Amino acid sequence: MSTTVDFGAPSAFGMHHFFVEIPAGPRDAIHIYEDYGFDGDEMKRETTECRVILARELWTKIRDDARRDFNTRLKAKKMSTGSWNTGKVKLDRFLGRELCILAWAAEHASPQECLIICPKWLAFRPEERWWLYAKTAAEAGQADQTHRGWRKALYCALSDGTNIKIGQKIKPRQKKKDKRDKAPLFDFFDDLIEKGNI
């Protein structure tokens, strides 16, 4: 059985994994990276990509739910558990994808909205989070692509929606109503009676 470090990341050198960079400064933003190592995607070997830069205030609102969820699953597989320590914290590549989904949803949120986002994220099965990661990373997976497609949609889907401002760019055209459509039902029948049609 292979040994792991932190949150299920392989301890062997050059393996595909994610890591969270947690600076010592209590107000400094955290960074989540995907490290393809030598074992990852053939096109991206030896590449490290920053997936999200998250404000520290938001990180403190989501980190405990993520830690508890990941550690519960690691314990079930009889693997060692992890904690969010200052410095570089490694994650299994699938757990890293799941953390990105939570961080991407939180990056547009207020600290109060994170209290809504976390339970909704917890309600997803791991496979659903992996699917969301694949869809989002394909079009907006870089740290600077915060306002694109699926990336912004994660916030809309997982928050309560009160701060989302989406207006119609093109209003649907309504069919002009006939005068009879505007008249009350009984007036229409009164007209028919007067004309002798009823």
N, C-alpha and C positions, 0 to 999 in steps of 0.2 A: 504494500500500500504506500503511495507517495505521500510525503509530508507536506503540510501546508503552513502558511503564515498568515497572521491577521485574520481577515474574513475569507478563509478558504482559498487564498491565492497559492498557486504552486510555488514551492520553495526553490525548485530547480531554476537555474539561470536561463534567461532567454525565452521563458514561456509567456504566452499571451495572457495578459491580465489588465486590470484597471488599478489606478491608485489615486488616493485623495491626498492632496498637499495641504496640510493644516499649519499655517504659520503660527509662530509664538505670540505675535501681537494679537490682543483680544478683539481688535476691530478689523483686522486684515481679512480680505476675502479668501475663500477657499477655492481650490482648483481641482477639478476631476479630469483625469487623463486616461486615455486608452493606450496601452503599450502593447504593440503587436509582437514584440520580441522577435526571435528567430523562427518561432513555431506558428505564427499567425498567418493571416491572409497573405498569399504569395505576392500580391501586388503591393502590399504595405509592410513587408518585413522590415524590421529594424526602424519602424516609424512610431513616434509617439504623438498623439493628437490630443489637444485640450478640448474636451467636450463641453465643459461649462465652467463659468466663473460665477460663484454665488456669494452674495453679501453675507458676512458673518452672522448678522442678526437673523437672517432667514435660515442659515445652516443650523443655528442653535435650536430652531423650532422643529426641524425635520430629523436631525441626527439620531435622537433617541428611539424614535419609532423604527427607523431603518436598522439600527443596531439590534433592537429586540427581535425584529422579524428575522434578520439574517442569522442571529445567534440561535434562535429557536430551531431553525432549519439545519444549521450546522450540528447542533447537539443531536438532533434526530438521526443524523448520518454518522454519529460518534466521531465528529471532527472537533478540533479545538476552536474556541470562540475568539472573537476580536473585540477591540475597543478603539474609539477615536482618540488617539494620542497625537500630540504635536509632532509634526514632521510628515513623513510619507507613510500612509496606511494603505496596504495592498488589499485588493479584492479579487475573488474569482471572476472570470470574465462575464459570467452570467449575472452574478450579483452586482457587478459594476454597471451592467446595462440597466438593471432594475433601479439602481441608485440614480442613474442619469434621468430616468423617467420622473422620479420624484423631484430631483433638482430642477429639471426643465419646467415642471409645473409650478414650482415654488419661485422661480426667478422673476416672474411677473407679479407675484403675490405680495400682500402685506403680511406682517407677522400673524395677524388675526386670521387671515385666510389660510395660512398654513395649518391651522387647527382643523380646517375643513378638508384640505387637500390630503393630509396624512391618512385619515381613516379611509378615504376613497381609494388611495393608493394601496393601502393594506387589503382592501376588498378584492383587488385583482389577484388572479392566480399568477404564479411565476411565468407561465407560458404566455399569458396575455401581456405581461410587461415586456417580455422578449419581443413579441410581435410589434408592440408599440415602439420599442427601441429601433427595430429594423426599419419601420416606416419613417420614423422621425429622422434618424441618422442619415438615411438615404438622401434627404433634401435639405436638412438643416441641422447637421450633427456637429458643426464647429462652434466654438465658444462665442464667436461674433455673429452668429445667425439667429439671434434671439427672437426676431419678429417675423419669422417665416413659417408658413404652412402648419405642418403638424406640431412644430415646436410651440407655437402660440396656442394651437388647438388643445394641447395638453392642459394648459392653464384654464382655458374655457371649460373643458370637460371636468376637471377635478376641483375647481373652485365653486363658490356658490353663484357666481355669475352677476353679482350686483354691480361690480365695477367695469363690466365688459361693455364697451360702447361700439356697437356694430350697427351702422345705418344702411338702409337700402340705397344702393347706388343708382339703380333703375327701378322706378316704381311700375307696378303692373298696370296696364291700361285697362280701364273698365269699359264695358259696352254701354253706350248711351241708353238711358232708359226711355221707354215709350211713355207718353203722357198717361196712358191707362195704367202703367205700372206704378205711377206715383199716386193715382187716385185710390182712396180706400175701397175695399172690396164691395161694400154696400152701395157706394156711389156708382160703381161700374154696373151693378145690377139695376139700379134706378134708371140709368141711361137706357138700358135695354128695354125696360118696361115702357118707358116713355115713347120709344121708337116702335113699340108694338112687336118686338122680337121675342117677347116671353109672354 
